[in-house]
Amino acid sequence: MSSPGDKLWGGRFSGRVDPQIERFTCSFPFDRRLALDDLVGSLAHARMLAERGILGPADGRAVLEGLAGLIDDVESGELEVDGVDEDIHSWIERSLSERIGDPAKRLHTARSRNDQVGTALRLFARRQVSGLQAELVALGSVLLERASEHLDTVLPGYTHLQRGQPVSLAHHLLAHFWAIEADGRRLIRCHEAAGTSPLGAGALAGTPHPIDPERSTELLGFSRTFANSMFAVADRDYVVELSFTCSLLLVHLSRWAEEIVLWTSSEFGFAKLSDAIAKGSSIMPQKRNPEPAEILRGKAGRGLGDLVAHLVQLKGLPLTYNSDLQEDKEALFDVVDTANGSLATSRVLASGLLFDPDAMRQALYGSFVTATDLADWLVVRGVPFRSAHEQTGLAVKKAEELESELWELPLEALQECVPLADESVYEVLAPEKSLRAHRSAGGPAPERVREQLERARGQLDELTAWCELQTEPPVLSLHRDGKLLEDLPA
Ligand code: ARG
């Protein structure tokens, strides 16, 4: 059991904290994942203090060098982020003290763990967004690649899980692409949302020291500085926004996963699972189970749980910082990890699926997927759509009775239901012809899908360019360039 003296707050205590309370309140087992972010936040704070002369030259140098050394050693793995500390903030101060002694005691000047943890969590969120975006772009590229192979592969598109109208496999795959592309744009907004620096808000009421929060913002690469010290330490909206974005992404991936489960079933047979993406059964030797896709489908529930956890933690929480907020870490870590793993898995699934164009084509039979084209053919000839719908319905009934496809119905039989019908109607009844005729903007005709692919590539390039623009916090670059101690007051 640790004694009050080991804590950042031991002074006014004389008794020990109960071990159960100690274990229950300790965040170090999980918030040590923020070590580098918290060290970078500390480095910016120390540099700002030194620039303002709040830390004297000798102490400033010692603290900055000490923190930079910790960053290097944590990054290289030489120093393990380990111990009996209460949280990552305590670990940093203890580790710094062990290295540089007394000057370490000045690092926490004009700072509280409340603005400190917000700073670290925002840096973490921004880093995660960049990583997620890179995974998302990788998945998007595979979807585009697979789509570009199948502009002429025709299959039924479904509504109500009933065969509806012919589409191409390319068009279908691109529908999934656009869902995640929107997630990519939402991720950029999450990065923006996490870009308000809370550093300098102190516990809740700022500080009497002549700090320069704008400078801290700049050193950390954030986009703006908090406007209200109370909101700065109470705000976790960026956590909610990132959790929501990850959850919605997981929901989108679950729809992709469900498609894989359905399509690889014997009932559909539109695709087969390559060995790389299937699992066997321990009892039924013949089985090839779509387990990775099923697990992917299940991950959405988990992500949504994390999102709800955040919202419930915030609901009715009085201003400003409350320890409930300590609970945000694990749920946020979980949702971003889940989203990352699910993106990577979705990509592997997209590469590993063996599509079966013949089975897809086969599914166009027996379900009258070009009935709407017949109705549209009549509309073009002046028949009101409602009447055209009625006549086409009769034609479908007739085809059903004769166990025929619409395009195989003899003209006389067709004319019994559709008096205007002539030979030219057969031009629109074959599925491939229907596909080619659906040339409206964003439609499945190959020439439209070619344009769609072009547009999709452009969007993906934008997301890639965004990833490439992301850089380390400037204070870290100062350190890497050996300029951390430059231009400080003598
Ligand atoms: N472990 C805390 C958290 O995760 C850090 C901030 C604690 N602040 C405090 N006054 N206890 O939110």
Residues whose N, C-alpha, C, O or C-beta is under 5 A from the ligand:
A	BS01	LIG	S27 D87 R113 N114 V117 L325 Q326
